[in-house]
Amino acid sequence: MVEYARMLAEPVRAGAYLDALREAVRPGMVVADVGAGPGVLGVYAATLGARRVFLVEPDTSVNAARALAAENGVADRVEVIRAASTEIELPERADVIVSDLRGVTPFHGRHLEAAGDMHRRLLAPGGICIPGRDRLHTALVEDEALHARTVGAWSGVPDTVVHDSLTTLMANGWFHARATGAQLISEAAPFVTLDYGHAAPSPHATWTTRATRDGSAHGLLLWFDTELTGRIGLSNAPSAPPALYGQMYFPFRDAFQLRRGECLALDLRAVLAGEDYTWTWSARDEHGRTERHSTLQSLPLDAESLARSSERCAPRRSLQGEILHVVLGAANGRTSFGELAAALHERFGERFPTKQSALDYVTDLGELWAR
């Protein structure tokens, strides 16, 4: 709940979203607040005259929205739907859908899939989504302190212990940054534009950039400019007022020392893998020196873990799998939690030494149970 409060108290984000709702919502409209958390934006839409507001959120934080709606006098127009937006049908489609499912950039989990699904299934014809469009940009950044805290984090290890492999892991990760415009040493270049009314393009760009001054290119910086409505937006660009989001920083292991006018050939790509994105980035200077990085190389993987990810792997149920097998097999809509707990206590006594411990386990499996 504290994280939601931080987001909604942050003046850049909160002010822009409230302004966008004031511009978009008219009396009698249907509004859906997707990823609602405790429902502040949706409740605000109801105070603006929305006839019906759906608060869509799988997290328990949405339960707080009922009291919030009541104290704002709109409880009769606000409906809580505790589920992911991709798993529901709305009783009626929304004239306005408001959401902020981003992280530091829109490439956060399965946000883009959810955004596309909202447009197709939950938005009424002629309706609008807030935000409507994100434009992502990137530039070379000079930040010696950030580079030292990240790529150079292992520099304090005594020289008697060789630690080059650990530095390599760090150099292939991305990190949060809070750069200013003065730290950029190239012009901003477009990375990708995400128009949420259309299919998302491939997040991949190849370009050549030129140093605008002498300096050290420690890495690439990535940020977004958001069009919430046609008139209102927000940005986490280095030149914008400091925002909660910050930017993404993709380091080079060793900085490129550039003179004004010198060029770097750059490549940046994101690929959705499971529930998150894998990033790759590379740079080549005019002398042929090349840096190549991938977040896959920031993970200390082992052969056994990789084998278990293969489509050829034939898994066997673990103890946890056996427990879930018993629970799901008995969950028929007639067996109570108490009966499920008793069955687990009897069969898996070492794991559940008391019926209460088994009951706690069963009731904590909230996402498995239909509402």
VODREN-385875 format. One record per residue (C-alpha): residue number from 1; residue in one letter; x, y negated, z negated. Coordinates in steps of 0.25 Angstrom, whole numbers. Each point is the difference from the previous one (the first is absolute). Layout:
+-----+---------+-------+-------+-------+
| num | residuo |     X |     Y |     Z |
+-----+---------+-------+-------+-------+
| NUM |       A |     X |     Y |     Z |
...
+-----+---------+-------+-------+-------+
***
This chain:
+-----+---------+-------+-------+-------+
| num | residuo |     X |     Y |     Z |
+-----+---------+-------+-------+-------+
|   1 |       M |     0 |     0 |     0 |
|   2 |       V |    12 |    -9 |    -3 |
|   3 |       E |     4 |     1 |    15 |
|   4 |       Y |   -13 |    -4 |     5 |
|   5 |       A |     0 |   -12 |    -9 |
|   6 |       R |    14 |    -4 |     5 |
|   7 |       M |    -5 |     1 |    14 |
|   8 |       L |   -13 |    -8 |    -2 |
|   9 |       A |     7 |   -11 |    -8 |
|  10 |       E |    11 |    -2 |    10 |
|  11 |       P |    -3 |   -13 |     6 |
|  12 |       V |     4 |     2 |    14 |
|  13 |       R |    -8 |    13 |     2 |
|  14 |       A |   -12 |    -3 |    -9 |
|  15 |       G |    -2 |   -14 |     6 |
|  16 |       A |     0 |     5 |    14 |
|  17 |       Y |    -9 |    11 |    -2 |
|  18 |       L |   -10 |    -8 |    -8 |
|  19 |       D |     0 |   -11 |    11 |
|  20 |       A |    -2 |    11 |    11 |
|  21 |       L |   -12 |     5 |    -8 |
|  22 |       R |    -6 |   -14 |    -1 |
|  23 |       E |     2 |    -1 |    15 |
|  24 |       A |    -6 |    13 |     4 |
|  25 |       V |   -11 |     4 |   -10 |
|  26 |       R |   -14 |    -6 |     3 |
|  27 |       P |   -12 |     3 |    -9 |
|  28 |       G |    -7 |    13 |     4 |
|  29 |       M |    12 |     7 |     5 |
|  30 |       V |     5 |    14 |    -4 |
|  31 |       V |    15 |     0 |    -5 |
|  32 |       A |     9 |    12 |    -2 |
|  33 |       D |    12 |    -2 |    -9 |
|  34 |       V |     9 |    11 |     3 |
|  35 |       G |    11 |     4 |    -9 |
|  36 |       A |    -8 |    -9 |   -10 |
|  37 |       G |     8 |     3 |   -13 |
|  38 |       P |    -9 |    -6 |   -11 |
|  39 |       G |    -8 |    -7 |    11 |
|  40 |       V |     4 |   -15 |    -1 |
|  41 |       L |    -1 |    -3 |    15 |
|  42 |       G |   -13 |     7 |     2 |
|  43 |       V |    -7 |    -6 |   -12 |
|  44 |       Y |     5 |   -14 |     5 |
|  45 |       A |    -7 |     4 |    13 |
|  46 |       A |   -13 |     3 |    -7 |
|  47 |       T |     1 |   -14 |    -7 |
|  48 |       L |     1 |    -6 |    14 |
|  49 |       G |   -14 |     6 |     3 |
|  50 |       A |     3 |    13 |     6 |
|  51 |       R |   -12 |     9 |    -1 |
|  52 |       R |     7 |    13 |    -2 |
|  53 |       V |    14 |     3 |    -4 |
|  54 |       F |     7 |    13 |     0 |
|  55 |       L |    13 |     2 |    -9 |
|  56 |       V |     7 |    11 |     6 |
|  57 |       E |    12 |     5 |    -8 |
|  58 |       P |     5 |    15 |    -4 |
|  59 |       D |     7 |    -5 |   -13 |
|  60 |       T |    -7 |    -1 |   -13 |
|  61 |       S |     3 |   -15 |    -1 |
|  62 |       V |   -13 |    -2 |     8 |
|  63 |       N |    -8 |     4 |   -12 |
|  64 |       A |     3 |   -14 |    -6 |
|  65 |       A |    -7 |    -6 |    12 |
|  66 |       R |   -14 |     3 |    -6 |
|  67 |       A |     2 |    -9 |   -12 |
|  68 |       L |     7 |   -11 |     9 |
|  69 |       A |   -12 |     0 |     9 |
|  70 |       A |   -10 |    -1 |   -12 |
|  71 |       E |     8 |   -12 |    -6 |
|  72 |       N |    -1 |    -7 |    13 |
|  73 |       G |   -15 |     3 |     2 |
|  74 |       V |     1 |     8 |    12 |
|  75 |       A |    -1 |    14 |    -5 |
|  76 |       D |   -13 |     3 |     8 |
|  77 |       R |     8 |    -3 |    13 |
|  78 |       V |    13 |     8 |    -3 |
|  79 |       E |     2 |    15 |     2 |
|  80 |       V |    12 |     8 |    -4 |
|  81 |       I |     5 |    11 |     8 |
|  82 |       R |    11 |     7 |    -6 |
|  83 |       A |     7 |     7 |    12 |
|  84 |       A |     9 |    -3 |    11 |
|  85 |       S |    -6 |    -8 |    12 |
|  86 |       T |     4 |    11 |    10 |
|  87 |       E |    -9 |    10 |    -8 |
|  88 |       I |   -13 |    -7 |    -1 |
|  89 |       E |   -12 |    -6 |     9 |
|  90 |       L |    -6 |   -13 |    -5 |
|  91 |       P |   -15 |    -1 |    -2 |
|  92 |       E |     1 |   -11 |    10 |
|  93 |       R |    12 |    -6 |     8 |
|  94 |       A |     7 |   -12 |    -5 |
|  95 |       D |     0 |   -14 |     7 |
|  96 |       V |    13 |    -3 |    -7 |
|  97 |       I |    10 |    10 |    -5 |
|  98 |       V |    11 |    -5 |    -9 |
|  99 |       S |    12 |     8 |    -4 |
| 100 |       D |    15 |    -2 |    -4 |
| 101 |       L |     6 |    14 |     1 |
| 102 |       R |    14 |    -5 |     3 |
| 103 |       G |    13 |     2 |    -7 |
| 104 |       V |    12 |    -9 |     3 |
| 105 |       T |    -5 |     2 |    15 |
| 106 |       P |   -12 |     6 |     6 |
| 107 |       F |     8 |    13 |     2 |
| 108 |       H |    -5 |     5 |   -13 |
| 109 |       G |    -5 |    14 |    -1 |
| 110 |       R |   -11 |     3 |     9 |
| 111 |       H |    -5 |   -14 |     0 |
| 112 |       L |     0 |    -2 |    15 |
| 113 |       E |    -9 |    13 |     1 |
| 114 |       A |   -10 |    -5 |   -10 |
| 115 |       A |     0 |   -14 |     7 |
| 116 |       G |    -4 |     6 |    13 |
| 117 |       D |   -10 |     9 |    -6 |
| 118 |       M |    -7 |   -12 |    -7 |
| 119 |       H |    -2 |    -7 |    13 |
| 120 |       R |    -5 |    13 |     7 |
| 121 |       R |   -10 |     5 |   -11 |
| 122 |       L |    -3 |   -10 |   -10 |
| 123 |       L |     0 |   -14 |     7 |
| 124 |       A |   -13 |    -5 |     6 |
| 125 |       P |     0 |    -4 |    15 |
| 126 |       G |     5 |   -15 |     0 |
| 127 |       G |     5 |     2 |   -14 |
| 128 |       I |    14 |    -5 |    -5 |
| 129 |       C |    11 |     6 |    -8 |
| 130 |       I |     9 |    -8 |    -9 |
| 131 |       P |    11 |     1 |     4 |
| 132 |       G |    -1 |     0 |    15 |
| 133 |       R |    14 |     1 |     4 |
| 134 |       D |    14 |     1 |    -5 |
| 135 |       R |    12 |    -5 |     8 |
| 136 |       L |    14 |     6 |    -5 |
| 137 |       H |    13 |    -7 |     2 |
| 138 |       T |    14 |     3 |    -3 |
| 139 |       A |    14 |    -7 |    -1 |
| 140 |       L |    14 |     2 |    -4 |
| 141 |       V |     2 |    -4 |   -15 |
| 142 |       E |    12 |    -4 |    -8 |
| 143 |       D |    -2 |     4 |   -15 |
| 144 |       E |    13 |     4 |    -6 |
| 145 |       A |    -6 |     2 |   -14 |
| 146 |       L |   -11 |     9 |     5 |
| 147 |       H |    10 |     8 |     8 |
| 148 |       A |     8 |     2 |   -12 |
| 149 |       R |   -12 |     4 |    -9 |
| 150 |       T |    -4 |    11 |    11 |
| 151 |       V |    11 |     5 |     9 |
| 152 |       G |    10 |    -4 |   -10 |
| 153 |       A |    -7 |     6 |   -12 |
| 154 |       W |    11 |    11 |    -2 |
| 155 |       S |    12 |    -9 |     2 |
| 156 |       G |     2 |     0 |   -15 |
| 157 |       V |     3 |    15 |     0 |
| 158 |       P |    14 |     2 |    -4 |
| 159 |       D |     9 |     2 |    12 |
| 160 |       T |     5 |    13 |    -5 |
| 161 |       V |   -14 |     6 |     4 |
| 162 |       V |    -3 |    -1 |    15 |
| 163 |       H |   -14 |    -5 |     2 |
| 164 |       D |    -1 |    -3 |    15 |
| 165 |       S |   -12 |    10 |     1 |
| 166 |       L |    -8 |    -8 |   -10 |
| 167 |       T |     3 |   -13 |     7 |
| 168 |       T |    -5 |     6 |    13 |
| 169 |       L |   -13 |     4 |    -7 |
| 170 |       M |    -2 |   -14 |    -4 |
| 171 |       A |     3 |    -6 |    13 |
| 172 |       N |   -11 |     8 |     6 |
| 173 |       G |   -11 |    -5 |    -9 |
| 174 |       W |    -9 |   -12 |     2 |
| 175 |       F |    -1 |   -10 |   -12 |
| 176 |       H |    -9 |   -12 |    -4 |
| 177 |       A |     6 |   -13 |     2 |
| 178 |       R |    -4 |   -15 |    -3 |
| 179 |       A |     8 |    -7 |    11 |
| 180 |       T |    -1 |   -15 |     3 |
| 181 |       G |     0 |    -6 |    14 |
| 182 |       A |    14 |    -5 |    -2 |
| 183 |       Q |     5 |    14 |    -2 |
| 184 |       L |    -4 |     4 |    15 |
| 185 |       I |    11 |     0 |    10 |
| 186 |       S |    -8 |     2 |    12 |
| 187 |       E |   -13 |    -4 |     6 |
| 188 |       A |   -12 |     8 |    -4 |
| 189 |       A |    -4 |    11 |    10 |
| 190 |       P |   -14 |     7 |     2 |
| 191 |       F |     0 |    14 |    -5 |
| 192 |       V |   -15 |     4 |     3 |
| 193 |       T |   -14 |    -6 |    -1 |
| 194 |       L |   -11 |     8 |    -7 |
| 195 |       D |   -13 |    -4 |     5 |
| 196 |       Y |   -10 |     8 |    -9 |
| 197 |       G |   -11 |     0 |    10 |
| 198 |       H |     9 |     9 |    10 |
| 199 |       A |     9 |    12 |    -1 |
| 200 |       A |    13 |    -3 |    -7 |
| 201 |       P |    12 |    -1 |     9 |
| 202 |       S |    13 |     8 |    -2 |
| 203 |       P |     8 |    -7 |   -11 |
| 204 |       H |    13 |    -1 |     8 |
| 205 |       A |     8 |   -11 |     6 |
| 206 |       T |    13 |    -2 |     7 |
| 207 |       W |     6 |   -14 |     2 |
| 208 |       T |    13 |    -8 |     0 |
| 209 |       T |     1 |   -11 |   -10 |
| 210 |       R |    10 |   -12 |    -1 |
| 211 |       A |     7 |    -5 |   -12 |
| 212 |       T |    -5 |   -14 |    -3 |
| 213 |       R |    12 |    -3 |    -9 |
| 214 |       D |    13 |     6 |    -5 |
| 215 |       G |    -3 |    10 |   -11 |
| 216 |       S |    -2 |    15 |    -5 |
| 217 |       A |   -11 |     8 |     5 |
| 218 |       H |    -3 |     9 |   -11 |
| 219 |       G |   -12 |     6 |     6 |
| 220 |       L |   -14 |    -2 |     6 |
| 221 |       L |   -11 |    -7 |    -7 |
| 222 |       L |   -15 |     4 |     4 |
| 223 |       W |   -12 |    -8 |    -4 |
| 224 |       F |   -15 |    -3 |     5 |
| 225 |       D |    -9 |   -11 |     3 |
| 226 |       T |   -14 |     3 |    -2 |
| 227 |       E |   -12 |    -6 |     7 |
| 228 |       L |   -12 |     3 |   -11 |
| 229 |       T |   -10 |    -8 |     9 |
| 230 |       G |     2 |    -9 |    12 |
| 231 |       R |     4 |   -12 |    -9 |
| 232 |       I |     6 |     6 |   -13 |
| 233 |       G |    12 |     8 |    -1 |
| 234 |       L |    12 |     4 |   -10 |
| 235 |       S |    14 |     4 |     2 |
| 236 |       N |    12 |     6 |    -7 |
| 237 |       A |    10 |    -7 |     9 |
| 238 |       P |    13 |    -5 |    -6 |
| 239 |       S |    -5 |   -14 |     4 |
| 240 |       A |   -13 |     1 |    -7 |
| 241 |       P |    -3 |    -2 |   -14 |
| 242 |       P |     5 |    11 |    -9 |
| 243 |       A |   -11 |    11 |     0 |
| 244 |       L |    -2 |    13 |    -8 |
| 245 |       Y |     4 |     9 |    12 |
| 246 |       G |    14 |    -4 |     3 |
| 247 |       Q |     6 |     6 |    12 |
| 248 |       M |     6 |    13 |     5 |
| 249 |       Y |    15 |     0 |     1 |
| 250 |       F |     7 |    10 |     8 |
| 251 |       P |    15 |     0 |    -3 |
| 252 |       F |    12 |     2 |     8 |
| 253 |       R |    11 |     8 |    -7 |
| 254 |       D |    10 |   -10 |     4 |
| 255 |       A |    -4 |   -14 |     3 |
| 256 |       F |     3 |    -6 |    14 |
| 257 |       Q |     8 |   -12 |     0 |
| 258 |       L |    -6 |    -9 |    10 |
| 259 |       R |     4 |   -13 |     7 |
| 260 |       R |   -11 |   -10 |     5 |
| 261 |       G |    -5 |     5 |    13 |
| 262 |       E |     5 |    15 |    -1 |
| 263 |       C |   -10 |    10 |     3 |
| 264 |       L |    -5 |    13 |    -7 |
| 265 |       A |    -8 |    11 |     8 |
| 266 |       L |   -10 |     5 |   -10 |
| 267 |       D |   -10 |    11 |    -1 |
| 268 |       L |   -11 |     2 |   -11 |
| 269 |       R |   -10 |    12 |     0 |
| 270 |       A |   -11 |     5 |   -10 |
| 271 |       V |    -6 |    14 |     1 |
| 272 |       L |   -11 |     5 |    -9 |
| 273 |       A |     4 |    13 |    -7 |
| 274 |       G |   -10 |     6 |   -10 |
| 275 |       E |    -5 |   -11 |    -9 |
| 276 |       D |    11 |   -11 |     3 |
| 277 |       Y |     9 |    -5 |    11 |
| 278 |       T |    14 |     4 |     4 |
| 279 |       W |     8 |   -12 |     5 |
| 280 |       T |    12 |     0 |     9 |
| 281 |       W |     9 |   -12 |     4 |
| 282 |       S |    13 |    -3 |     7 |
| 283 |       A |     8 |   -12 |     4 |
| 284 |       R |    12 |    -1 |    10 |
| 285 |       D |     9 |   -12 |     2 |
| 286 |       E |     7 |    -6 |    12 |
| 287 |       H |    12 |     8 |    -4 |
| 288 |       G |    -7 |    14 |     0 |
| 289 |       R |     0 |     1 |   -15 |
| 290 |       T |   -13 |     8 |    -3 |
| 291 |       E |    -8 |     2 |   -13 |
| 292 |       R |   -11 |    11 |     0 |
| 293 |       H |   -10 |     2 |   -12 |
| 294 |       S |   -12 |     9 |    -3 |
| 295 |       T |    -8 |     1 |   -13 |
| 296 |       L |     1 |    15 |     2 |
| 297 |       Q |    15 |    -1 |    -3 |
| 298 |       S |    -4 |    -7 |   -13 |
| 299 |       L |    -6 |    13 |    -6 |
| 300 |       P |     9 |    10 |    -7 |
| 301 |       L |    -7 |    12 |     7 |
| 302 |       D |     4 |    14 |    -1 |
| 303 |       A |    -2 |    12 |    10 |
| 304 |       E |   -10 |     7 |    -9 |
| 305 |       S |    -9 |   -13 |     0 |
| 306 |       L |     1 |    -2 |    15 |
| 307 |       A |    -3 |    15 |     2 |
| 308 |       R |   -13 |    -1 |    -8 |
| 309 |       S |    -4 |   -12 |     9 |
| 310 |       S |     1 |     9 |    12 |
| 311 |       E |   -12 |     5 |     8 |
| 312 |       R |     6 |    14 |    -1 |
| 313 |       C |     0 |     0 |   -15 |
| 314 |       A |   -10 |    10 |    -6 |
| 315 |       P |    -3 |    -5 |   -14 |
| 316 |       R |    -4 |     8 |   -12 |
| 317 |       R |    -8 |    -6 |   -11 |
| 318 |       S |     7 |    -5 |   -12 |
| 319 |       L |    -6 |     1 |   -14 |
| 320 |       Q |    -6 |   -14 |     2 |
| 321 |       G |    -6 |     6 |    14 |
| 322 |       E |    -6 |    12 |    -8 |
| 323 |       I |    -7 |    -9 |   -10 |
| 324 |       L |    -6 |    -9 |    11 |
| 325 |       H |    -4 |    12 |     8 |
| 326 |       V |    -8 |     5 |   -12 |
| 327 |       V |    -6 |   -14 |    -3 |
| 328 |       L |    -4 |    -2 |    14 |
| 329 |       G |    -6 |    14 |     2 |
| 330 |       A |    -9 |    -2 |   -12 |
| 331 |       A |    -4 |   -14 |     3 |
| 332 |       N |   -13 |     3 |     7 |
| 333 |       G |    -9 |   -12 |    -6 |
| 334 |       R |    -5 |     9 |   -11 |
| 335 |       T |    12 |     3 |    -8 |
| 336 |       S |     2 |   -10 |   -11 |
| 337 |       F |    14 |    -6 |    -4 |
| 338 |       G |    -1 |     7 |   -13 |
| 339 |       E |    -2 |    13 |     7 |
| 340 |       L |    12 |    -3 |    10 |
| 341 |       A |     8 |    -3 |   -12 |
| 342 |       A |    -3 |    13 |    -7 |
| 343 |       A |     4 |     8 |    12 |
| 344 |       L |    13 |    -7 |     1 |
| 345 |       H |     3 |     1 |   -15 |
| 346 |       E |    -3 |    15 |     1 |
| 347 |       R |     8 |     3 |    13 |
| 348 |       F |    12 |   -10 |    -2 |
| 349 |       G |     1 |     0 |   -15 |
| 350 |       E |    15 |    -4 |     0 |
| 351 |       R |    -3 |   -12 |     8 |
| 352 |       F |   -13 |    -4 |    -7 |
| 353 |       P |     1 |     5 |   -15 |
| 354 |       T |   -13 |    -7 |    -3 |
| 355 |       K |   -13 |    -2 |     7 |
| 356 |       Q |     2 |   -15 |    -2 |
| 357 |       S |    13 |     0 |     7 |
| 358 |       A |    -7 |     7 |    12 |
| 359 |       L |   -12 |    -9 |    -1 |
| 360 |       D |     9 |   -12 |     1 |
| 361 |       Y |     7 |     6 |    12 |
| 362 |       V |   -13 |     3 |     8 |
| 363 |       T |    -6 |   -14 |    -3 |
| 364 |       D |    13 |    -7 |     5 |
| 365 |       L |    -2 |     6 |    13 |
| 366 |       G |    -9 |   -11 |     4 |
| 367 |       E |     3 |    -1 |    15 |
| 368 |       L |    -4 |    15 |     2 |
| 369 |       W |   -14 |    -2 |    -5 |
| 370 |       A |   -12 |    -6 |     9 |
| 371 |       R |    -8 |   -11 |    -6 |
+-----+---------+-------+-------+-------+
***
